Amino acid sequence: MLALINLALLTGHVGREGSGVNPLRGQNNVQGGGDMGAVPNRLPGFQDIEDDEARARFEEAWDATLPLRNGWHLTEMFEAMERGELRTLYVIGENPAQSEADVQRARGLLDGLDHLVVQDIVLTKTAEMADVVLPAAAAWAETEGTVTNSERRVQRVRKALDPPDEARDDLDIVFALAERLGADWGAADAEEVWDELRSLSPLHGGMSYARLEELGGIQWPCVDEQDPGALFLHGRLWRDPLEGPRVPFHPVEHVPPVDELTAEYPIRLTTGRRLDSYNTGVQSADYGSPLRRPETLDILPEDGARLGVADGERVRVCSRRGELEAPVRYAAELRPGLAFMTLHFPDDVDTNRLTIEAWDPKSGTSEFKASAIRIEKIG
């Protein structure tokens, strides 16, 4: 990522319309989750949890004392489970029992918790392991609120129908849980919560529900009711004279994958998504698509010929952590020695049995993109 940022800076593709580096998200509102503070080192509006002034504003508004240090990201949480420091987990809209790297290890750690609570719209594999399941509403049709896309555009979400049976809005569930724990937050109202956010996050100060509806969405930063929002960021870099500090380049040294290729494991497996499916298939696998096809191990035809496996042949795929069976699919777009699989059909092909839990210290994510494997004929 730093190398891509360096390239954008070097070529001048930053700070003006049609430029910049845009990471495509796996699902909608990932940006909104980060904006609201769903990361271990940030308060809403990307304010640093270790910034005393910012933290004091939230403590005053919330009448609570906040931690002075960063929290754990997801991979660190599993390490804390392994050390016995994390014994209870509350999972909202996540399916780590199928999405985590080295998934057999992850399932063992989840199974060893003292208490596991899962809040989701369907009964995921993680929910099946839970002590308590809280059925949630589908945010895109059954709740009020906002959604933020990758260009920082905040838009209104409006409730179209009631959730089924005992399912409830996430907001209602969290408010009810707070009440049972002794906190009186009043009635669960999405607009009131949003207005509180606006009062604490300078990026969102001018984004009232009325303005969001009137303008069809606003891109942050939007500091007050007269601010139209920002079409793009970092425009100051093109002003003469320059406003603020220059942006530094970051030296980037190549760090090879932790899972080394050897004579025993000579193939590099990378994982990713296909256009028609979400991550572990929870929200997409039950719906048909003309683009969909079953899970395969994609390899270069020349690699298939060298290994003696045919297109469509079922093979055994082994890594240092586990093994599985999958049909081969010849894919001419791959380079020699590279294989590709997805995580979309874990009930049929549990790809994360192969992946490694080692994680990148900058992003905090596991090396889903770089596992060492071997391919064996069956029988």
N, C-alpha and C positions, 0 to 999 in steps of 0.2 A: 504494500500500500504506500509506504514512504517513497519507494522508487517511482510509483505512478504520480505521486504528488510532485516529486522532483521534476518529472518529465513535463507535467502541466505548467509548472513555474518556468521551466527553461524555454518552453515554446510559447509562453504568454497566454495559455488557455486557462485563465483564471481571472475572476473579477469583472467579467463582462458577459453580456447575454450570449447564450449558446455555447458557453465554455464551462470548464470545471470538470471535476472527477465525481461521477455519480455511481455509488455502489448500488446495484440492483438488489432489492430486498426479496427475501423468500416469500413473504406474505405482506399484506397491507398493514399499515399502522405500526410497523417496527420503529419507524422514525418517531411516531407519537409516543411510544413506550419510553424511548430514551429521553424525549423532551420532558416527560412527566417524572423523570427521576428513577426509572426502573433499571438503573445501573448502580453498581456498588460504591462508586466514588462521587456521585453527583446528586444534588438536590434538583427539584424541578427547574427547568430553564437552564440546565447545564451549569448550575452554580456549584462550586467545589464544596464538598462536605467538610473539608478542613479549613475553609475560609471562615474565620471567627465572626466577621460582620454578617455574612450571608446566613450562617447557621443561627445567629442570634435573632434574625428576623423571623425565621421559621419557628424557633422556640417560643417566641412571644406570641405568634399567631396560633400555634398549636398547644400552648401551655404545657410543654413537655421538654425534657432534656434530650438532645440528640447525641448520638455517639460522636466522639472526637476524631475517629479514624475511619478509614475506608472499610467497607464490608467485603465479603467474599463474592467473586463471580461464580458462575455455575460450576466450572471445573474445580475451583477451590472448595466449593461446598462438598463435592464428593471426596476430596482429599481430607476435609474435616470429618466427614463420616468415617473414613478409614481410621483416623486418629481417635475416634470416639468423642470428638468435641461437638459434633452436630448430631443430635439424637431425635429431633423433631423437625418435620418438613411440611410446609404448606405450599402446594403446587397449584398455580392458577394458569390454565390454558397451555400447559406444557406436557410433553409425553416422554420424559427421560428414560423410561423403561424400554423404549425402542429407539430414541433419537441419540442417546449418548454413545460416544466412542467406547470400544471394548465393552459392549453392552452386557455381557455376562457378569463382568465385575460390577457394573452399575446396578444391575438387578439384585445382586447379592447385598450390596450396600443399602439399597432401598428396603430390601426385605429385613435387614437387621435393625432398622430404626425402631425406636420406642413408639413413635406415633407418626402416621402419615395421613395428611388431609389433601384431597384433590378436589379442585373446583373447575368444572369443565362442562362443555355442552354435549359431549358424548362420553360413554364409558370406555375410556382408553385402557391400554394395558397397564399404565401406571395407576389409573383409577381402580382397576381390578385388584391391585395390591394394597389399596388404601384401607385405613381403619375407618375413615369417614369420607363420604363422597357428597359434595355440595353441587347439585345440578344447577347449571348456569344458563342464562338466556343467550341467544345468538346476537352478538352486539350489532351486527349490520342490519337487523330487521326488527329486533324485539326490545331495543333499548334507546334511550335518548343519550346524546353526547357529541363527541367530536372525533374526527379521524385526521391524521396528518400523513401526507404522502412524502415521497423522497425529495420533492422540490420544496419542502417545508411549508406546503400549503395546508392550512387547517380548514376543514370543512365540517359542516353540521351533519350529524347522524340523527335521523328521526325514527321513532318507533312506528312501525307499520301494523304490527299485530302482537297479541299477547303470547308469552312463551307457553309451551305445553305443560300440562300437569303441574308438578311441584317445582319446576325450574323457575329461577328468580334472576333478576338483574344482578350483575356483579356488585353494583353499588349497594343494592338492598342487602345482599349477603354480608358484605364487609361492615355495613352500618349495624346490622343485627348482631354480628359477632362482637363488634365493639361494645354494644350495649350489654351483652352477656358477660363481657370482661370488665364491666363497671364504668364505661365511658359513655356519656350522654352526648351524642353528636346531633341529636334532633332528627328531623325527617330526612330521608335520602332524596336529595334533589340535585340532578345533574348540573343544572345551571348555577346553583349556589356553589357547588364544588368548583366549577369552572371559574366563577368570579373570584373565589378565594385564590385559586391558582394565578389568575391575572394580577391580583394584588401583591403576589410574592415573586412572580417571574417577570422581569423587565421585558423579556422577549415577547410576551403575550399581553402586555398591558392594555393595548387598544383593541383587543379582539373580543368584543361583546358578542353575545348570541345575535343581537339585532344586526350588527355590522357583518358578521359572518353570513347571515342569511341575505342581507342586502347586496353584498358584493360577490356572493357565490364562493366565498373562501378568501383567506388572506395568508400571505407568506410572512413568516416571522423573519427578522425582528419587526415588531409593530408596537411601539412604545406607548402610544396614546390614541385617543379617538380621532385625531386628525391625521394620523400616520397611515398612508395607503399600504404599508408593508414593503418588503424588499423583493424585487424580481430576482436578484442574485446577490451573492455576498462578495466581500473583498474588493468592491469597486474603488475603494480609497487608494489601491495600489497604482491606479492609472491617473490619479490627480496630480497636478503640478502647481505648487510643490506637494511632495508626498505627505500624506496625513498618517501619522503614527509610524511605528517601526517597520523596517523592511522585513520580509518573510525569509527565514533562513532555509537553505538546503540542508538535507539530512544525509550524511554519509551512510551508505547501506552496504553491508558486507554479506555475502552469500553464506547462509547457514544451512547445511544439508539436512535433510529429514532425519529424525531420530531413528526411525526404522530402516536400518541399512539394508541395501541389496547385497545378497551373497549368492554363492552357488546353490544353497538350499532354497533361498527365496529370491529368485532373480527378476521377478516382474514387479513393476511399480503400479499399484492400484490407486486410482484417484476416484473420489465419489462426487456426485453432484445431483442436480435436479433435471427433470424433463419438463417441457413447457406445460403439460396438461395436469401436473400433479403437485400437491404440497408435500411437505417434508416426509412424515411417516405415513401419509395416506389417510390420516384420521378424517380429514374433511373432504377428501377427493376420491378415495378408492371405491366408494359405494356408488359413484356416478360414472356413467359411460362417457367415452370420448373417442372420436374418430382417430385421434392421435395416439391413443393408449395402446401399449403392448405389454406383455408380461416382462418381468425382470429378466435380464440377461447379463452375462459377462461379455462385455464388448472388447474385442482385441483386433489387432491388425491381421488381415488374411495371411501375410507372410509369417507372422508369429504363430498363427494356427497351423500352418504347414510345417513349420520347424518343430512344433510340439506334437504334431501328429493328431490334432483334434480338428474335426470338421465343423463347418457352420451348422448350428442347430444341435450339435452333440452335447449331451449333458456331461459335465465334468465336476471334479472335486476341486474346490479352491481352498487353500490352506494359508494361514498366516501364523505368526508366533503366538497368537491368542486364541485362535479357534479355526473351525473349518465349516464349509457348507457346500451344497451342490447347486449348480445353476447351468442353464443352457448357454452355449457359446453363440455369440452373434458377431459375424465379421463386420468390422467398421473401418472403412478405408481412410477415414479422417484422422485416425489415431497415429501416433508415431511409434516406431519400433520399441518394444519393451514396456509399453504403457497399456494398462487395462482400465476400463471404466464401468462403474456400477452406480445405481441410485439406492436411496433408502426408502423408496415409496411403497414397497410391498414386503414389509418385515414378517408378515404372517406366512408368506411363501418362501422368501429368500431373505434371511436375517443378516443383511450386509454388515451391520455393525458388530457382528461377531469377529470380523476381520480387522477393524480399525483400531488405532492405537490411542491411548488416553493422554499421551504426551501433548503439552499445549504450548502455544506461542506466548512468550511473556508480554508482548505488546498488545495483542488482540484478546488474549485470554481464552482463545478457542482451541479445541483439540485439532490434531493433524488428520482430519478427515480426508485430506487431499493427498496423503502420502503414506501408504502402507506397503510393506514388502510381502509379496505372496508367491506361491508356486501353484501351477495348474497341473492336475493329475487326471489321467484317463480313469474311468470307472470300469472295473471288471477286467 
